[in-house]
C-alpha cells in the first residue's frame, strides 16, 4: 500500500464498519429526556442565591487557593531543607 497516508488507511478501515443507528422513536425519546434535564438544570441554576451562590462563586475558590499556597509553601520549604542537608 505505497502512497497511502495514515489518514487514508483509517478511512478505509472505518469505512468497513457497519452503522447501528437507533430508531426515530428512540432518538426522539432521548432528545426529550435531554431537553428535560437541561431545563431542570437551568431552573436550578436560576434558583441559586444567598450562601450557596457566594460559597460556590467566591468562598470555595479562595479556600482552595489558600490550601494550594499553603501546601506549595510547605513543599518548597521541605525541599530547601533537604537540599541544605545534602549539600
N, CA, C and O atoms as a Maestro MAE file, in Angstrom:
{
 s_m_m2io_version
 :::
 2.0.0
}

f_m_ct {
 s_m_title
 :::
 protein
 m_atom[348] {
  # First column is atom index #
  i_m_mmod_type
  r_m_x_coord
  r_m_y_coord
  r_m_z_coord
  i_m_residue_number
  s_m_chain_name
  s_m_pdb_residue_name
  s_m_pdb_atom_name
  i_m_atomic_number
  :::
  1 25 0.833 -1.183 0.000 1 A "UNK " " N  " 7
  2 3 0.000 0.000 0.000 1 A "UNK " " CA " 6
  3 2 0.873 1.239 0.000 1 A "UNK " " C  " 6
  4 15 0.804 2.056 0.918 1 A "UNK " " O  " 8
  5 25 1.667 1.374 -0.996 2 A "UNK " " N  " 7
  6 3 2.541 2.525 -1.110 2 A "UNK " " CA " 6
  7 2 1.710 3.752 -1.456 2 A "UNK " " C  " 6
  8 15 0.729 3.659 -2.194 2 A "UNK " " O  " 8
  9 25 2.097 4.873 -0.934 3 A "UNK " " N  " 7
  10 3 1.392 6.112 -1.205 3 A "UNK " " CA " 6
  11 2 0.186 6.332 -0.306 3 A "UNK " " C  " 6
  12 15 -0.454 7.382 -0.373 3 A "UNK " " O  " 8
  13 25 -0.124 5.367 0.522 4 A "UNK " " N  " 7
  14 3 -1.246 5.521 1.445 4 A "UNK " " CA " 6
  15 2 -0.791 6.315 2.664 4 A "UNK " " C  " 6
  16 15 0.253 6.016 3.244 4 A "UNK " " O  " 8
  17 25 -1.550 7.304 3.050 5 A "UNK " " N  " 7
  18 3 -1.240 8.041 4.274 5 A "UNK " " CA " 6
  19 2 -2.013 7.408 5.418 5 A "UNK " " C  " 6
  20 15 -3.018 6.733 5.191 5 A "UNK " " O  " 8
  21 25 -1.557 7.619 6.637 6 A "UNK " " N  " 7
  22 3 -2.278 7.022 7.771 6 A "UNK " " CA " 6
  23 2 -3.752 7.405 7.803 6 A "UNK " " C  " 6
  24 15 -4.590 6.588 8.185 6 A "UNK " " O  " 8
  25 25 -4.079 8.612 7.416 7 A "UNK " " N  " 7
  26 3 -5.478 9.042 7.409 7 A "UNK " " CA " 6
  27 2 -6.301 8.248 6.411 7 A "UNK " " C  " 6
  28 15 -7.447 7.895 6.687 7 A "UNK " " O  " 8
  29 25 -5.716 7.964 5.244 8 A "UNK " " N  " 7
  30 3 -6.429 7.177 4.236 8 A "UNK " " CA " 6
  31 2 -6.655 5.755 4.722 8 A "UNK " " C  " 6
  32 15 -7.716 5.176 4.488 8 A "UNK " " O  " 8
  33 25 -5.657 5.191 5.400 9 A "UNK " " N  " 7
  34 3 -5.802 3.836 5.926 9 A "UNK " " CA " 6
  35 2 -6.918 3.784 6.962 9 A "UNK " " C  " 6
  36 15 -7.723 2.852 6.967 9 A "UNK " " O  " 8
  37 25 -6.965 4.783 7.836 10 A "UNK " " N  " 7
  38 3 -8.020 4.832 8.846 10 A "UNK " " CA " 6
  39 2 -9.386 4.960 8.191 10 A "UNK " " C  " 6
  40 15 -10.342 4.306 8.609 10 A "UNK " " O  " 8
  41 25 -9.480 5.800 7.165 11 A "UNK " " N  " 7
  42 3 -10.758 5.964 6.472 11 A "UNK " " CA " 6
  43 2 -11.202 4.655 5.840 11 A "UNK " " C  " 6
  44 15 -12.384 4.311 5.871 11 A "UNK " " O  " 8
  45 25 -10.252 3.927 5.265 12 A "UNK " " N  " 7
  46 3 -10.601 2.658 4.627 12 A "UNK " " CA " 6
  47 2 -11.089 1.648 5.654 12 A "UNK " " C  " 6
  48 15 -12.073 0.946 5.420 12 A "UNK " " O  " 8
  49 25 -10.401 1.570 6.797 13 A "UNK " " N  " 7
  50 3 -10.794 0.616 7.838 13 A "UNK " " CA " 6
  51 2 -12.122 1.018 8.460 13 A "UNK " " C  " 6
  52 15 -13.005 0.180 8.640 13 A "UNK " " O  " 8
  53 25 -12.265 2.297 8.787 14 A "UNK " " N  " 7
  54 3 -13.500 2.764 9.412 14 A "UNK " " CA " 6
  55 2 -14.682 2.694 8.448 14 A "UNK " " C  " 6
  56 15 -15.823 2.546 8.886 14 A "UNK " " O  " 8
  57 25 -14.428 2.799 7.150 15 A "UNK " " N  " 7
  58 3 -15.492 2.726 6.159 15 A "UNK " " CA " 6
  59 2 -16.130 1.349 6.094 15 A "UNK " " C  " 6
  60 15 -17.264 1.212 5.634 15 A "UNK " " O  " 8
  61 25 -15.416 0.332 6.548 16 A "UNK " " N  " 7
  62 3 -15.931 -1.037 6.529 16 A "UNK " " CA " 6
  63 2 -16.855 -1.335 7.711 16 A "UNK " " C  " 6
  64 15 -17.559 -2.345 7.708 16 A "UNK " " O  " 8
  65 25 -16.857 -0.457 8.726 17 A "UNK " " N  " 7
  66 3 -17.701 -0.686 9.889 17 A "UNK " " CA " 6
  67 2 -19.166 -0.472 9.538 17 A "UNK " " C  " 6
  68 15 -19.509 0.420 8.762 17 A "UNK " " O  " 8
  69 25 -20.007 -1.286 10.107 18 A "UNK " " N  " 7
  70 3 -21.437 -1.121 9.858 18 A "UNK " " CA " 6
  71 2 -22.000 -0.066 10.813 18 A "UNK " " C  " 6
  72 15 -21.449 0.187 11.884 18 A "UNK " " O  " 8
  73 25 -23.089 0.528 10.400 19 A "UNK " " N  " 7
  74 3 -23.718 1.582 11.198 19 A "UNK " " CA " 6
  75 2 -24.926 0.984 11.901 19 A "UNK " " C  " 6
  76 15 -25.799 0.395 11.261 19 A "UNK " " O  " 8
  77 25 -24.973 1.137 13.214 20 A "UNK " " N  " 7
  78 3 -26.113 0.677 14.003 20 A "UNK " " CA " 6
  79 2 -26.749 1.906 14.637 20 A "UNK " " C  " 6
  80 15 -26.375 2.318 15.735 20 A "UNK " " O  " 8
  81 25 -27.692 2.472 13.949 21 A "UNK " " N  " 7
  82 3 -28.332 3.688 14.429 21 A "UNK " " CA " 6
  83 2 -29.614 3.330 15.178 21 A "UNK " " C  " 6
  84 15 -30.212 2.279 14.946 21 A "UNK " " O  " 8
  85 25 -30.019 4.209 16.066 22 A "UNK " " N  " 7
  86 3 -31.254 3.987 16.816 22 A "UNK " " CA " 6
  87 2 -32.434 4.405 15.952 22 A "UNK " " C  " 6
  88 15 -32.284 5.154 14.986 22 A "UNK " " O  " 8
  89 25 -33.578 3.920 16.308 23 A "UNK " " N  " 7
  90 3 -34.795 4.276 15.571 23 A "UNK " " CA " 6
  91 2 -35.208 5.711 15.854 23 A "UNK " " C  " 6
  92 15 -34.735 6.338 16.802 23 A "UNK " " O  " 8
  93 25 -36.089 6.209 15.021 24 A "UNK " " N  " 7
  94 3 -36.545 7.595 15.166 24 A "UNK " " CA " 6
  95 2 -37.254 7.805 16.501 24 A "UNK " " C  " 6
  96 15 -37.090 8.852 17.127 24 A "UNK " " O  " 8
  97 25 -38.033 6.834 16.940 25 A "UNK " " N  " 7
  98 3 -38.743 6.955 18.220 25 A "UNK " " CA " 6
  99 2 -37.791 7.016 19.394 25 A "UNK " " C  " 6
  100 15 -37.971 7.811 20.316 25 A "UNK " " O  " 8
  101 25 -36.765 6.160 19.352 26 A "UNK " " N  " 7
  102 3 -35.766 6.151 20.433 26 A "UNK " " CA " 6
  103 2 -34.986 7.460 20.447 26 A "UNK " " C  " 6
  104 15 -34.722 8.016 21.513 26 A "UNK " " O  " 8
  105 25 -34.619 7.953 19.270 27 A "UNK " " N  " 7
  106 3 -33.883 9.221 19.189 27 A "UNK " " CA " 6
  107 2 -34.720 10.365 19.752 27 A "UNK " " C  " 6
  108 15 -34.201 11.218 20.472 27 A "UNK " " O  " 8
  109 25 -36.000 10.386 19.429 28 A "UNK " " N  " 7
  110 3 -36.885 11.434 19.941 28 A "UNK " " CA " 6
  111 2 -37.036 11.340 21.462 28 A "UNK " " C  " 6
  112 15 -37.063 12.359 22.153 28 A "UNK " " O  " 8
  113 25 -37.132 10.121 21.971 29 A "UNK " " N  " 7
  114 3 -37.239 9.914 23.418 29 A "UNK " " CA " 6
  115 2 -35.985 10.419 24.133 29 A "UNK " " C  " 6
  116 15 -36.082 11.086 25.163 29 A "UNK " " O  " 8
  117 25 -34.813 10.102 23.588 30 A "UNK " " N  " 7
  118 3 -33.547 10.557 24.175 30 A "UNK " " CA " 6
  119 2 -33.448 12.074 24.110 30 A "UNK " " C  " 6
  120 15 -33.021 12.718 25.068 30 A "UNK " " O  " 8
  121 25 -33.849 12.645 22.963 31 A "UNK " " N  " 7
  122 3 -33.810 14.103 22.811 31 A "UNK " " CA " 6
  123 2 -34.712 14.783 23.839 31 A "UNK " " C  " 6
  124 15 -34.320 15.784 24.439 31 A "UNK " " O  " 8
  125 25 -35.909 14.252 24.046 32 A "UNK " " N  " 7
  126 3 -36.835 14.832 25.030 32 A "UNK " " CA " 6
  127 2 -36.276 14.723 26.450 32 A "UNK " " C  " 6
  128 15 -36.400 15.661 27.237 32 A "UNK " " O  " 8
  129 25 -35.660 13.578 26.783 33 A "UNK " " N  " 7
  130 3 -35.041 13.430 28.107 33 A "UNK " " CA " 6
  131 2 -33.922 14.441 28.307 33 A "UNK " " C  " 6
  132 15 -33.785 15.028 29.381 33 A "UNK " " O  " 8
  133 25 -33.118 14.639 27.258 34 A "UNK " " N  " 7
  134 3 -32.012 15.600 27.357 34 A "UNK " " CA " 6
  135 2 -32.537 17.019 27.553 34 A "UNK " " C  " 6
  136 15 -32.017 17.770 28.378 34 A "UNK " " O  " 8
  137 25 -33.566 17.382 26.795 35 A "UNK " " N  " 7
  138 3 -34.136 18.728 26.940 35 A "UNK " " CA " 6
  139 2 -34.740 18.927 28.326 35 A "UNK " " C  " 6
  140 15 -34.605 19.998 28.917 35 A "UNK " " O  " 8
  141 25 -35.401 17.906 28.840 36 A "UNK " " N  " 7
  142 3 -35.979 17.996 30.179 36 A "UNK " " CA " 6
  143 2 -34.890 18.178 31.229 36 A "UNK " " C  " 6
  144 15 -35.023 18.998 32.138 36 A "UNK " " O  " 8
  145 25 -33.810 17.406 31.097 37 A "UNK " " N  " 7
  146 3 -32.704 17.503 32.045 37 A "UNK " " CA " 6
  147 2 -32.046 18.879 31.989 37 A "UNK " " C  " 6
  148 15 -31.751 19.473 33.026 37 A "UNK " " O  " 8
  149 25 -31.819 19.382 30.785 38 A "UNK " " N  " 7
  150 3 -31.215 20.710 30.647 38 A "UNK " " CA " 6
  151 2 -32.109 21.804 31.214 38 A "UNK " " C  " 6
  152 15 -31.622 22.741 31.848 38 A "UNK " " O  " 8
  153 25 -33.417 21.690 30.987 39 A "UNK " " N  " 7
  154 3 -34.354 22.680 31.530 39 A "UNK " " CA " 6
  155 2 -34.322 22.655 33.054 39 A "UNK " " C  " 6
  156 15 -34.354 23.707 33.693 39 A "UNK " " O  " 8
  157 25 -34.259 21.448 33.645 40 A "UNK " " N  " 7
  158 3 -34.178 21.327 35.100 40 A "UNK " " CA " 6
  159 2 -32.887 21.959 35.632 40 A "UNK " " C  " 6
  160 15 -32.905 22.649 36.652 40 A "UNK " " O  " 8
  161 25 -31.773 21.722 34.939 41 A "UNK " " N  " 7
  162 3 -30.501 22.313 35.369 41 A "UNK " " CA " 6
  163 2 -30.541 23.828 35.277 41 A "UNK " " C  " 6
  164 15 -30.042 24.518 36.166 41 A "UNK " " O  " 8
  165 25 -31.139 24.357 34.196 42 A "UNK " " N  " 7
  166 3 -31.258 25.810 34.060 42 A "UNK " " CA " 6
  167 2 -32.103 26.400 35.173 42 A "UNK " " C  " 6
  168 15 -31.789 27.462 35.710 42 A "UNK " " O  " 8
  169 25 -33.178 25.704 35.517 43 A "UNK " " N  " 7
  170 3 -34.071 26.184 36.578 43 A "UNK " " CA " 6
  171 2 -33.352 26.182 37.923 43 A "UNK " " C  " 6
  172 15 -33.474 27.133 38.695 43 A "UNK " " O  " 8
  173 25 -32.599 25.113 38.206 44 A "UNK " " N  " 7
  174 3 -31.854 25.060 39.467 44 A "UNK " " CA " 6
  175 2 -30.793 26.153 39.529 44 A "UNK " " C  " 6
  176 15 -30.583 26.761 40.578 44 A "UNK " " O  " 8
  177 25 -30.131 26.400 38.413 45 A "UNK " " N  " 7
  178 3 -29.098 27.433 38.382 45 A "UNK " " CA " 6
  179 2 -29.700 28.809 38.625 45 A "UNK " " C  " 6
  180 15 -29.074 29.658 39.260 45 A "UNK " " O  " 8
  181 25 -30.903 29.035 38.129 46 A "UNK " " N  " 7
  182 3 -31.559 30.331 38.322 46 A "UNK " " CA " 6
  183 2 -32.022 30.510 39.763 46 A "UNK " " C  " 6
  184 15 -32.150 31.642 40.230 46 A "UNK " " O  " 8
  185 25 -32.276 29.413 40.474 47 A "UNK " " N  " 7
  186 3 -32.776 29.489 41.846 47 A "UNK " " CA " 6
  187 2 -31.653 29.633 42.875 47 A "UNK " " C  " 6
  188 15 -31.918 29.926 44.041 47 A "UNK " " O  " 8
  189 25 -30.409 29.431 42.456 48 A "UNK " " N  " 7
  190 3 -29.306 29.527 43.416 48 A "UNK " " CA " 6
  191 2 -29.120 30.973 43.847 48 A "UNK " " C  " 6
  192 15 -29.075 31.884 43.020 48 A "UNK " " O  " 8
  193 25 -29.014 31.163 45.130 49 A "UNK " " N  " 7
  194 3 -28.794 32.501 45.657 49 A "UNK " " CA " 6
  195 2 -28.274 32.387 47.071 49 A "UNK " " C  " 6
  196 15 -28.170 31.289 47.617 49 A "UNK " " O  " 8
  197 25 -27.954 33.492 47.649 50 A "UNK " " N  " 7
  198 3 -27.532 33.538 49.038 50 A "UNK " " CA " 6
  199 2 -26.197 32.854 49.270 50 A "UNK " " C  " 6
  200 15 -25.249 33.027 48.503 50 A "UNK " " O  " 8
  201 25 -26.140 32.076 50.339 51 A "UNK " " N  " 7
  202 3 -24.890 31.457 50.756 51 A "UNK " " CA " 6
  203 2 -24.361 30.488 49.709 51 A "UNK " " C  " 6
  204 15 -23.155 30.434 49.468 51 A "UNK " " O  " 8
  205 25 -25.252 29.719 49.083 52 A "UNK " " N  " 7
  206 3 -24.805 28.737 48.089 52 A "UNK " " CA " 6
  207 2 -24.083 29.420 46.927 52 A "UNK " " C  " 6
  208 15 -23.030 28.954 46.489 52 A "UNK " " O  " 8
  209 25 -24.639 30.507 46.433 53 A "UNK " " N  " 7
  210 3 -24.021 31.242 45.337 53 A "UNK " " CA " 6
  211 2 -22.704 31.867 45.786 53 A "UNK " " C  " 6
  212 15 -21.700 31.791 45.078 53 A "UNK " " O  " 8
  213 25 -22.713 32.484 46.967 54 A "UNK " " N  " 7
  214 3 -21.498 33.103 47.495 54 A "UNK " " CA " 6
  215 2 -20.416 32.060 47.698 54 A "UNK " " C  " 6
  216 15 -19.256 32.287 47.357 54 A "UNK " " O  " 8
  217 25 -20.793 30.913 48.255 55 A "UNK " " N  " 7
  218 3 -19.821 29.855 48.514 55 A "UNK " " CA " 6
  219 2 -19.230 29.326 47.221 55 A "UNK " " C  " 6
  220 15 -18.010 29.213 47.103 55 A "UNK " " O  " 8
  221 25 -20.074 28.997 46.244 56 A "UNK " " N  " 7
  222 3 -19.577 28.361 45.029 56 A "UNK " " CA " 6
  223 2 -18.816 29.322 44.125 56 A "UNK " " C  " 6
  224 15 -17.909 28.904 43.404 56 A "UNK " " O  " 8
  225 25 -19.169 30.588 44.154 57 A "UNK " " N  " 7
  226 3 -18.513 31.539 43.253 57 A "UNK " " CA " 6
  227 2 -17.301 32.224 43.861 57 A "UNK " " C  " 6
  228 15 -16.358 32.552 43.141 57 A "UNK " " O  " 8
  229 25 -17.305 32.449 45.177 58 A "UNK " " N  " 7
  230 3 -16.251 33.250 45.774 58 A "UNK " " CA " 6
  231 2 -15.482 32.514 46.866 58 A "UNK " " C  " 6
  232 15 -14.255 32.422 46.815 58 A "UNK " " O  " 8
  233 25 -16.194 32.001 47.838 59 A "UNK " " N  " 7
  234 3 -15.540 31.434 49.008 59 A "UNK " " CA " 6
  235 2 -14.757 30.161 48.679 59 A "UNK " " C  " 6
  236 15 -13.617 30.011 49.117 59 A "UNK " " O  " 8
  237 25 -15.349 29.254 47.924 60 A "UNK " " N  " 7
  238 3 -14.668 28.000 47.608 60 A "UNK " " CA " 6
  239 2 -13.368 28.223 46.828 60 A "UNK " " C  " 6
  240 15 -12.356 27.625 47.193 60 A "UNK " " O  " 8
  241 25 -13.338 29.054 45.771 61 A "UNK " " N  " 7
  242 3 -12.070 29.286 45.085 61 A "UNK " " CA " 6
  243 2 -11.006 29.914 45.986 61 A "UNK " " C  " 6
  244 15 -9.824 29.592 45.864 61 A "UNK " " O  " 8
  245 25 -11.417 30.803 46.884 62 A "UNK " " N  " 7
  246 3 -10.457 31.422 47.802 62 A "UNK " " CA " 6
  247 2 -9.899 30.374 48.759 62 A "UNK " " C  " 6
  248 15 -8.696 30.351 49.018 62 A "UNK " " O  " 8
  249 25 -10.764 29.508 49.284 63 A "UNK " " N  " 7
  250 3 -10.301 28.458 50.192 63 A "UNK " " CA " 6
  251 2 -9.363 27.481 49.491 63 A "UNK " " C  " 6
  252 15 -8.333 27.102 50.049 63 A "UNK " " O  " 8
  253 25 -9.709 27.076 48.288 64 A "UNK " " N  " 7
  254 3 -8.852 26.150 47.538 64 A "UNK " " CA " 6
  255 2 -7.513 26.805 47.232 64 A "UNK " " C  " 6
  256 15 -6.468 26.167 47.362 64 A "UNK " " O  " 8
  257 25 -7.533 28.051 46.834 65 A "UNK " " N  " 7
  258 3 -6.280 28.767 46.554 65 A "UNK " " CA " 6
  259 2 -5.423 28.857 47.809 65 A "UNK " " C  " 6
  260 15 -4.206 28.691 47.735 65 A "UNK " " O  " 8
  261 25 -6.034 29.115 48.953 66 A "UNK " " N  " 7
  262 3 -5.291 29.178 50.205 66 A "UNK " " CA " 6
  263 2 -4.639 27.857 50.551 66 A "UNK " " C  " 6
  264 15 -3.488 27.829 50.987 66 A "UNK " " O  " 8
  265 25 -5.356 26.764 50.363 67 A "UNK " " N  " 7
  266 3 -4.793 25.441 50.640 67 A "UNK " " CA " 6
  267 2 -3.634 25.154 49.690 67 A "UNK " " C  " 6
  268 15 -2.613 24.611 50.110 67 A "UNK " " O  " 8
  269 25 -3.779 25.507 48.433 68 A "UNK " " N  " 7
  270 3 -2.716 25.280 47.449 68 A "UNK " " CA " 6
  271 2 -1.475 26.081 47.818 68 A "UNK " " C  " 6
  272 15 -0.368 25.545 47.787 68 A "UNK " " O  " 8
  273 25 -1.637 27.345 48.166 69 A "UNK " " N  " 7
  274 3 -0.491 28.176 48.551 69 A "UNK " " CA " 6
  275 2 0.173 27.607 49.795 69 A "UNK " " C  " 6
  276 15 1.400 27.543 49.865 69 A "UNK " " O  " 8
  277 25 -0.624 27.193 50.780 70 A "UNK " " N  " 7
  278 3 -0.068 26.613 51.997 70 A "UNK " " CA " 6
  279 2 0.745 25.360 51.676 70 A "UNK " " C  " 6
  280 15 1.864 25.208 52.166 70 A "UNK " " O  " 8
  281 25 0.193 24.460 50.857 71 A "UNK " " N  " 7
  282 3 0.883 23.218 50.524 71 A "UNK " " CA " 6
  283 2 2.158 23.488 49.739 71 A "UNK " " C  " 6
  284 15 3.200 22.899 50.027 71 A "UNK " " O  " 8
  285 25 2.084 24.378 48.743 72 A "UNK " " N  " 7
  286 3 3.283 24.667 47.951 72 A "UNK " " CA " 6
  287 2 4.371 25.310 48.802 72 A "UNK " " C  " 6
  288 15 5.553 25.012 48.625 72 A "UNK " " O  " 8
  289 25 3.985 26.187 49.722 73 A "UNK " " N  " 7
  290 3 4.964 26.792 50.631 73 A "UNK " " CA " 6
  291 2 5.626 25.715 51.479 73 A "UNK " " C  " 6
  292 15 6.847 25.708 51.639 73 A "UNK " " O  " 8
  293 25 4.832 24.818 52.014 74 A "UNK " " N  " 7
  294 3 5.359 23.727 52.835 74 A "UNK " " CA " 6
  295 2 6.291 22.842 52.007 74 A "UNK " " C  " 6
  296 15 7.370 22.479 52.475 74 A "UNK " " O  " 8
  297 25 5.889 22.491 50.783 75 A "UNK " " N  " 7
  298 3 6.688 21.612 49.933 75 A "UNK " " CA " 6
  299 2 8.018 22.263 49.559 75 A "UNK " " C  " 6
  300 15 9.056 21.602 49.563 75 A "UNK " " O  " 8
  301 25 7.989 23.544 49.239 76 A "UNK " " N  " 7
  302 3 9.236 24.237 48.873 76 A "UNK " " CA " 6
  303 2 10.158 24.327 50.086 76 A "UNK " " C  " 6
  304 15 11.364 24.120 49.956 76 A "UNK " " O  " 8
  305 25 9.612 24.630 51.256 77 A "UNK " " N  " 7
  306 3 10.441 24.696 52.467 77 A "UNK " " CA " 6
  307 2 11.089 23.343 52.744 77 A "UNK " " C  " 6
  308 15 12.275 23.279 53.065 77 A "UNK " " O  " 8
  309 25 10.319 22.261 52.621 78 A "UNK " " N  " 7
  310 3 10.873 20.917 52.855 78 A "UNK " " CA " 6
  311 2 11.952 20.589 51.833 78 A "UNK " " C  " 6
  312 15 12.976 20.003 52.186 78 A "UNK " " O  " 8
  313 25 11.743 20.955 50.574 79 A "UNK " " N  " 7
  314 3 12.733 20.692 49.532 79 A "UNK " " CA " 6
  315 2 14.006 21.485 49.795 79 A "UNK " " C  " 6
  316 15 15.107 20.959 49.631 79 A "UNK " " O  " 8
  317 25 13.868 22.739 50.198 80 A "UNK " " N  " 7
  318 3 15.053 23.543 50.501 80 A "UNK " " CA " 6
  319 2 15.789 22.991 51.708 80 A "UNK " " C  " 6
  320 15 17.020 22.981 51.727 80 A "UNK " " O  " 8
  321 25 15.061 22.532 52.713 81 A "UNK " " N  " 7
  322 3 15.685 21.930 53.884 81 A "UNK " " CA " 6
  323 2 16.450 20.682 53.482 81 A "UNK " " C  " 6
  324 15 17.577 20.480 53.933 81 A "UNK " " O  " 8
  325 25 15.864 19.846 52.647 82 A "UNK " " N  " 7
  326 3 16.522 18.637 52.174 82 A "UNK " " CA " 6
  327 2 17.762 18.988 51.361 82 A "UNK " " C  " 6
  328 15 18.802 18.344 51.500 82 A "UNK " " O  " 8
  329 25 17.653 20.002 50.519 83 A "UNK " " N  " 7
  330 3 18.797 20.423 49.725 83 A "UNK " " CA " 6
  331 2 19.937 20.911 50.605 83 A "UNK " " C  " 6
  332 15 21.099 20.634 50.311 83 A "UNK " " O  " 8
  333 25 19.627 21.635 51.684 84 A "UNK " " N  " 7
  334 3 20.662 22.119 52.592 84 A "UNK " " CA " 6
  335 2 21.317 20.969 53.339 84 A "UNK " " C  " 6
  336 15 22.515 21.018 53.618 84 A "UNK " " O  " 8
  337 25 20.560 19.944 53.665 85 A "UNK " " N  " 7
  338 3 21.119 18.792 54.366 85 A "UNK " " CA " 6
  339 2 22.069 18.025 53.463 85 A "UNK " " C  " 6
  340 15 23.120 17.573 53.917 85 A "UNK " " O  " 8
  341 25 21.722 17.872 52.201 86 A "UNK " " N  " 7
  342 3 22.547 17.112 51.280 86 A "UNK " " CA " 6
  343 2 23.775 17.887 50.811 86 A "UNK " " C  " 6
  344 15 24.726 17.290 50.307 86 A "UNK " " O  " 8
  345 25 23.764 19.160 50.965 87 A "UNK " " N  " 7
  346 3 24.857 19.984 50.467 87 A "UNK " " CA " 6
  347 2 25.996 19.957 51.383 87 A "UNK " " C  " 6
  348 15 27.014 20.598 51.123 87 A "UNK " " O  " 8
  :::
 }
 m_bond[347] {
  # First column is bond index #
  i_m_from
  i_m_to
  i_m_order
  :::
  1 1 2 1
  2 2 3 1
  3 3 4 2
  4 3 5 1
  5 5 6 1
  6 6 7 1
  7 7 8 2
  8 7 9 1
  9 9 10 1
  10 10 11 1
  11 11 12 2
  12 11 13 1
  13 13 14 1
  14 14 15 1
  15 15 16 2
  16 15 17 1
  17 17 18 1
  18 18 19 1
  19 19 20 2
  20 19 21 1
  21 21 22 1
  22 22 23 1
  23 23 24 2
  24 23 25 1
  25 25 26 1
  26 26 27 1
  27 27 28 2
  28 27 29 1
  29 29 30 1
  30 30 31 1
  31 31 32 2
  32 31 33 1
  33 33 34 1
  34 34 35 1
  35 35 36 2
  36 35 37 1
  37 37 38 1
  38 38 39 1
  39 39 40 2
  40 39 41 1
  41 41 42 1
  42 42 43 1
  43 43 44 2
  44 43 45 1
  45 45 46 1
  46 46 47 1
  47 47 48 2
  48 47 49 1
  49 49 50 1
  50 50 51 1
  51 51 52 2
  52 51 53 1
  53 53 54 1
  54 54 55 1
  55 55 56 2
  56 55 57 1
  57 57 58 1
  58 58 59 1
  59 59 60 2
  60 59 61 1
  61 61 62 1
  62 62 63 1
  63 63 64 2
  64 63 65 1
  65 65 66 1
  66 66 67 1
  67 67 68 2
  68 67 69 1
  69 69 70 1
  70 70 71 1
  71 71 72 2
  72 71 73 1
  73 73 74 1
  74 74 75 1
  75 75 76 2
  76 75 77 1
  77 77 78 1
  78 78 79 1
  79 79 80 2
  80 79 81 1
  81 81 82 1
  82 82 83 1
  83 83 84 2
  84 83 85 1
  85 85 86 1
  86 86 87 1
  87 87 88 2
  88 87 89 1
  89 89 90 1
  90 90 91 1
  91 91 92 2
  92 91 93 1
  93 93 94 1
  94 94 95 1
  95 95 96 2
  96 95 97 1
  97 97 98 1
  98 98 99 1
  99 99 100 2
  100 99 101 1
  101 101 102 1
  102 102 103 1
  103 103 104 2
  104 103 105 1
  105 105 106 1
  106 106 107 1
  107 107 108 2
  108 107 109 1
  109 109 110 1
  110 110 111 1
  111 111 112 2
  112 111 113 1
  113 113 114 1
  114 114 115 1
  115 115 116 2
  116 115 117 1
  117 117 118 1
  118 118 119 1
  119 119 120 2
  120 119 121 1
  121 121 122 1
  122 122 123 1
  123 123 124 2
  124 123 125 1
  125 125 126 1
  126 126 127 1
  127 127 128 2
  128 127 129 1
  129 129 130 1
  130 130 131 1
  131 131 132 2
  132 131 133 1
  133 133 134 1
  134 134 135 1
  135 135 136 2
  136 135 137 1
  137 137 138 1
  138 138 139 1
  139 139 140 2
  140 139 141 1
  141 141 142 1
  142 142 143 1
  143 143 144 2
  144 143 145 1
  145 145 146 1
  146 146 147 1
  147 147 148 2
  148 147 149 1
  149 149 150 1
  150 150 151 1
  151 151 152 2
  152 151 153 1
  153 153 154 1
  154 154 155 1
  155 155 156 2
  156 155 157 1
  157 157 158 1
  158 158 159 1
  159 159 160 2
  160 159 161 1
  161 161 162 1
  162 162 163 1
  163 163 164 2
  164 163 165 1
  165 165 166 1
  166 166 167 1
  167 167 168 2
  168 167 169 1
  169 169 170 1
  170 170 171 1
  171 171 172 2
  172 171 173 1
  173 173 174 1
  174 174 175 1
  175 175 176 2
  176 175 177 1
  177 177 178 1
  178 178 179 1
  179 179 180 2
  180 179 181 1
  181 181 182 1
  182 182 183 1
  183 183 184 2
  184 183 185 1
  185 185 186 1
  186 186 187 1
  187 187 188 2
  188 187 189 1
  189 189 190 1
  190 190 191 1
  191 191 192 2
  192 191 193 1
  193 193 194 1
  194 194 195 1
  195 195 196 2
  196 195 197 1
  197 197 198 1
  198 198 199 1
  199 199 200 2
  200 199 201 1
  201 201 202 1
  202 202 203 1
  203 203 204 2
  204 203 205 1
  205 205 206 1
  206 206 207 1
  207 207 208 2
  208 207 209 1
  209 209 210 1
  210 210 211 1
  211 211 212 2
  212 211 213 1
  213 213 214 1
  214 214 215 1
  215 215 216 2
  216 215 217 1
  217 217 218 1
  218 218 219 1
  219 219 220 2
  220 219 221 1
  221 221 222 1
  222 222 223 1
  223 223 224 2
  224 223 225 1
  225 225 226 1
  226 226 227 1
  227 227 228 2
  228 227 229 1
  229 229 230 1
  230 230 231 1
  231 231 232 2
  232 231 233 1
  233 233 234 1
  234 234 235 1
  235 235 236 2
  236 235 237 1
  237 237 238 1
  238 238 239 1
  239 239 240 2
  240 239 241 1
  241 241 242 1
  242 242 243 1
  243 243 244 2
  244 243 245 1
  245 245 246 1
  246 246 247 1
  247 247 248 2
  248 247 249 1
  249 249 250 1
  250 250 251 1
  251 251 252 2
  252 251 253 1
  253 253 254 1
  254 254 255 1
  255 255 256 2
  256 255 257 1
  257 257 258 1
  258 258 259 1
  259 259 260 2
  260 259 261 1
  261 261 262 1
  262 262 263 1
  263 263 264 2
  264 263 265 1
  265 265 266 1
  266 266 267 1
  267 267 268 2
  268 267 269 1
  269 269 270 1
  270 270 271 1
  271 271 272 2
  272 271 273 1
  273 273 274 1
  274 274 275 1
  275 275 276 2
  276 275 277 1
  277 277 278 1
  278 278 279 1
  279 279 280 2
  280 279 281 1
  281 281 282 1
  282 282 283 1
  283 283 284 2
  284 283 285 1
  285 285 286 1
  286 286 287 1
  287 287 288 2
  288 287 289 1
  289 289 290 1
  290 290 291 1
  291 291 292 2
  292 291 293 1
  293 293 294 1
  294 294 295 1
  295 295 296 2
  296 295 297 1
  297 297 298 1
  298 298 299 1
  299 299 300 2
  300 299 301 1
  301 301 302 1
  302 302 303 1
  303 303 304 2
  304 303 305 1
  305 305 306 1
  306 306 307 1
  307 307 308 2
  308 307 309 1
  309 309 310 1
  310 310 311 1
  311 311 312 2
  312 311 313 1
  313 313 314 1
  314 314 315 1
  315 315 316 2
  316 315 317 1
  317 317 318 1
  318 318 319 1
  319 319 320 2
  320 319 321 1
  321 321 322 1
  322 322 323 1
  323 323 324 2
  324 323 325 1
  325 325 326 1
  326 326 327 1
  327 327 328 2
  328 327 329 1
  329 329 330 1
  330 330 331 1
  331 331 332 2
  332 331 333 1
  333 333 334 1
  334 334 335 1
  335 335 336 2
  336 335 337 1
  337 337 338 1
  338 338 339 1
  339 339 340 2
  340 339 341 1
  341 341 342 1
  342 342 343 1
  343 343 344 2
  344 343 345 1
  345 345 346 1
  346 346 347 1
  347 347 348 2
  :::
 }
}
